[in-house]
Amino acid sequence: MLEKVLLPIDLQHEASWQKALPQARALLGTGGELHILGIVPDIGSSLVATFLPKGFEKKALQEMQDALTKFVEQELPGDASAHVHVGHGHVSETILKHAADLGVDAIVMASHKPDELRSILVSSHAHSVTRHSPVSVMIVR
């Protein structure tokens, strides 16, 4: 059993956690910690950022924190081992940074099923995390 598992999720897409959450919990031993990460993506362009209201990123980060806290209360009621984290930036880089900062033993994340139009078997974020992670990564479909 593992001591610390990181579960990056997208609250707008239930598929990002519906199957991955039970898998992440199953990997944890008694007293293990589940670290749930929500990410506010980087806007990527200073030109675009100039059109956003002042304090947009700060507000988005706080809203993510609030939504993740509510998610944990609903999906993991009374689970003191679940910890909420909010990241900001490029998705896969943010996942890898949090994994390193938290010292997790594994990352569990969902990936969409491939279709005939896609030649890549996992999403670009899952692929990047798997390729660059120094810890084990479980991809759940």
N, C-alpha and C positions, 0 to 999 in steps of 0.2 A: 504494500500500500504506500501511497505517496503522502508527503506532508503538506505540499502546497501545489495547487493547480490554478492556472490562469484560464478563464473563460471569457474571451472577447465576444460581445454580442451586439447586435443592431436591434434595438427595441422596436423599430418600424417593420422588422421582418421576423415574424415568429419562427420561421424556419432556421434562423441563426442560433436559436437556443432550445427549441422544443425537444430535439433529440440529443443535443450536445450537453444540456444541463444534467440529465440523469447519468450520462456517461462520465461527466466530470465528477459528480458526487460519488459514483461507484469506485472511482480510482483513489479516493481519499480514505486514509485510515482513520481510526478513532483519534479525534483531536486535530485532524487535518484542516487546513484552511482553503476555502474556495474564494478566489479573487476574481470578481466579475468586473470586466472592463468595458466601458462604453467610450466611443471615440467620436469627437466632433472633428470632422475632416477639415483640413486646412483649405482655405478658400483658393489658394494657389496663384492668385494674381492680385498685385497691389492695386491695379486699375479697378478690378471688381470691388475690392475692399473699400475704395473711396465712395462707392455708391450705397454702402450699407450704413444703417444708423449708428451713431456713436454708441459704443459699449456693446455692439452686436455679439462679439465673441465671448465676452464675459457673461452676458445673458445666456447665450447658448450653452456655455459650460455649466452654469448654475441649473439650467433647465434639465440638462443631462444628468447631473447629480441627483436632482429631485426625482426624476423619472426612474433612475436606477434604484434609488432607495425604495420607492414605491414598488418596483418590480420584485425586489428581494422580500419585502413585507408580504406580497401576494403569493409568490412562488416558493419561498423558503421561510414561512412564518416561524419565528422563534429560533432560527438557526444562527447562533452566535458565531459560527465558523465562516459565515459569508461576509466578505468585505467588498465594498464598492469603490471603484476607481474610475476617474474620468481622465481621458487623454485627449490631446489636441495635436493634429498634424496628419502626416501621411499614415494611412491605416496600418500597413505591415510594419513600418518602422516604429510606430507607437506601440504596437503589440510587443515587438522584440525588446524595446526599451523597458517597458513595464515588466516583462518577464525577467530581465536582468536585474532591474532595481529591486524587485520583490524576492528574487532568489527562488523562483518556482522550480518544481521538479518536472513539470510538463505543461503544455498548452493544449487545450481541447477547443476545437473550433469546427463550425459547420461549413460545408461547401455544397453548392448546388450540384445536382446530378448533371452529368454531361448530356448533351443532346447531339443530334446528327450534324448540326452546324458548328459545333464547338470541337476543336481538336485537343484542347487542353482538358485534362481530366478533373482538375480542381480549379477553383476561382483564382484569379491573379493574386489576391491577398493571401489565400491559403498556400498557394504555391510559393510565394515569396517568403512567408513565415517558415514553411517547412524547409525550404532551401537554406535559409540563413540562421535558423535557430540552433543554439548549442544544447538545447534540451529536447526531449522527445515531444513530438507533436502528434496528436490524434485528430484525424479528420473524420468527422461524422456526417453521414448522409442520411 
